[in-house]
Amino acid sequence: MKKSFSITCLSWLAAFWVAALAWPAQAFQVASLTPQGQVARVRQVVVKFDDPAVNFGNAKAEAPLDLNCGDPQLTKGSGRWLNDRSWSFDLDDDLPPGVSCSLQLRAGLRSVKGLELAGPSSFKFNTGGPFVQRIVPDPGQPIEEDQHFLLQLNGPATLASLQAHVWCAVEGLGERVAVRLVSGKDRSAMFKALGMDPAADRLNVATLACNRTLTPGTKMQLVFGKGVSTPARTGKAPGGMSGVASGVVSGVVSGAASGIANTVENRFDFRVREPFTATFSCERENANSGCVPIRPLSLRFSAPVAAKLLAGITLKSAQRSYAPVLDKSLPASKDEDRLIDAISFNAPFAEQSALTLTVPKALKDASGRSLQNADSFPLAVSIDRLPPLAKFSAAPFGVLERLAEPDGVALLPVTLRGVEPALSVKGLAVEARQSATTPTGGKVSSYRPSTDADIIAWFQKVQRYDNFTVTRRVARKDVNSALPQSIDPVPKGQEDQVQTRMVSLLQGQAGVKTLDLPAPSGQVARPFEVVGIPLPAGFHVVEIASPKLGTSLLDERHGAGRTMVVRTSALVTNLAVHFKLGRENAMAWVTTLDKGAPVANAQVRVSDCKGREVGQAVTNLQGLATLSGLSPEPPNCGAEDAYRIAYFVSARAAQPAAGGKGSVEDLAFTWTDWHRGIEPWRFNLPTSRLAQSDMRAHTILDRSLLRAGETVSMKHLLRSETAQGFGLISEPPNSLVLTHVGSGQEYPQALVWRKTATGGQSAESSFAIPTA
């Protein structure tokens, strides 16, 4: 057994010494080197070794390789060791195209352990042929029929290869269109227009054009094909190379190099501009109507025109002429040579009149092109009558001060023009406690669904129908009458939609009354006037239905009896509700609108956006009501056509009636997302919607100036923010993470929290800063 054991030990020792003797001869080689092969844009050379090549932090370590590109001027730059295995050389400028370079590792290069270099020691790369860095005009822009192009290349290219391998591909033309080089005055003009130096290297900036006039309105491509090559490059005298990492790697003669051709085809898409035309436009009630007399008339050009040429454009009626006005979106200038592409003629115009728009036959654009549709002028322009109008001053919601009018009757203003004298106006009072007879004979219902849920439902319904369309599924749920039939063809995007202005929300609803407006005497249509609809205290939904509006503004394919509906909602009140929502409590403040006085004994209710009551309180003598138990995160009432995260807060109080005779049950409300202009961030106030308290963490260091390898001791404090001040955390975290910002390296640590005799809470830890 001893003999066997001894042999085994001797064999193992022999193997160990053989391995030890062979260790210095192990391979030390390049793990990666970039660039290699053909690389279009070179600004940096990086070599990485599989074992430390220098001592880390040695700023005087020599560069591990020589870079030879044939011209010392091309290889100016600085090198440095990124770490003990990686070395980088940054060139001052990108290498131009057509450059061939070799990389030769230094002879005798060894690792820190003394290992000799193995594997390949020389590498090569080239920058390929020229490519386009910038093209003017930008692709996608409309171009002229004889457009000149400027190509900023990454380096020089021979003129012969540009003409041979760059061409125009024109839509509908089955052959290539050769390019011609632009030179002389035309080239200088392009450089001047672009603010470039006309003395720029001609080979680095190519100016060219298609060798034929392009057809207006067609697509074309400028093709930078394969084969565009650099000129032959001649060698220069070798330069020295600094032996330190920060030195300049200079070029070494490798003999005259032949030009290198581009191997990638690039295509740039353009569209030739449309022919020079002038287009007249105006606003109309519908496609078959004349121009609206209270809106401006416009004349737009498909290409810019010198302002001084617009004097010949006239718009005349039998009684007067109208001067053109330049596009107001353009900057003001008195320079008559400036270019514009639109003019307008200001309203108003006489109703049901005829105008004549004249454009000179000789009008030309900035490129000298004549007007293609010059035969369309003089153009007869028909001015229609004023369109019918029914418009509430505030929609879909507004607030009316109950005591703002001298007689104490709140009036909902509506602007009318050209609609029926016997206009159908319907109203629903969601919260009215008494009937009110108006001077016009109309009567508002005493309908009393007094819950906030009713107000919320109607408020959101009117908001929803302020959109142009709703889905038919939603409309069938909200509307008690038949929906309008779809027209053929259905407008794109409205296959399952119905226009909200074609349906009535109040038709068929209980408690809805018709409000009679005073009829204009001896007229078949209402004049332009503002009418006040009297409303009592409460929340109201008001609709106006007009066949004349429908005939004017709705698609005629809906039939002759089409009616258009205009609606709004209004709150008539002398109360104002202010609400503050916090994490631990909430508070409402109720005041009067006319005097700003606090309102005592007001009943405050808080509901979610679906109408469920979640809290209530009564205001004190200061008009304040405190509510507890409300979540700082209101429920989400998202739906297919609405989205809201807010509480609905209402206040009701008995208030004196107008003139001090009797009292009125007043109502006011607010939504907690009504904060435009008073957002907390405007006043630098911190906010949080989270139910849990905010945590504040602070770490105390034993010192702030540290070196690598030292240990820092830390004390950690963690507190929660409460209404009473800072509080302790019941379940503090059991770990922390230190992060090195430069590298992103993370160092987790366990934490043990301890409580002090005075009721404090803290944790201690230390961190040994890595020596690296």
RAFENJO-V175895 format. One line per field, one symbol per residue. ss: DSSP state (@ for helix, = for strand, . for the rest). psi: psi as a letter, one per 40 degrees, with the letter a starting at -180 (. if undefined). A space follows every 10 residues. Layout:
ss: ???
psi: ???
This chain:
ss: .@@@@@@@@@ @@@@@@@@@@ @@@@@..=.= ====..==.. ...======. .......... ....====.. .@@@@.==== =....===== =........= =====....= .....==... .=====.... .=====.... .==....=== ===.....@@ @@@@@===== ......==== =..@@@@@@@ @@@....... ....====== ........== ====....=. ..=....... .......... ......=... =....===== ==.....=== =..=...... =.....==== ======@@@@ @@.===.... ==..==.... ........== =====..... ...=====.. ...=.....= ...@@@..== ===.....== ==....==== =........= =======... ...======. .....==... ..==...... .@@@@@@@@@ @@@@....== =@@@@@@@.. .......... ......===@ @@........ ..===..... ........== =====..=== ======@@@@ @@@..@@@.. ...======= ===.====== =....===== ==.....=.. ..=====... ..======.. ...====... .....=.... ....=..=== ======.@@@ ..======== =........@ @@@....... ....====== =......... ========== ==..===... ....=====. .....===== ..===..... ========.. ..
psi: dddddddddd dddddddddd dedeeiihih dihiiiahhd hheihhhhie ihdihhegee iiheihhhee hdddfhaiii hdaeehhihh idiihiiehh iihhiiiehi ideeiihiai eiiiiieaii ihdihhiiie iiiidfhhih hhieaiiidd ddddehihhh hehfiihiii hhabdddddd dddefiheei hdddhhhiii fihihieiii hhhgiiehii ihhiiiiiii hieideihhi ihheihhiih ihehhhhhhi hhiiihihhi iihidideia iheeiiiihi ieiiihdeee dehihiaddi ihiihiheei ihieheeihi eiiihiiiih ifihihhhhi dehiadeehi hdfdeeiihh hhhaihiihh hidhieiihh hdedideehh hhhhhiheii dghhhiihhd gheiihhiee eihhifhfge iddddddddd ddddeeidii idddddddhe iiiiiiihih ihefdfihhd eeihdeheii ehihhhihhh hfieiiihih hhhhhaiahi hhihhhdddd ddeiheeeid fhhihhiiii hhifihhhhh hideiihihh iiddefiihi fhhhihiiee ehheiiihia deeihhiieh hegiihfiad eihhgiihhi hhihiiihee haihhihiii ieegfhefid ddefhiihei diiiihihhh idiehiihei hhiihhhhii hideahiihd giieiihhhh ddeehigiii hhiiiideei hiiiiihhhi d.
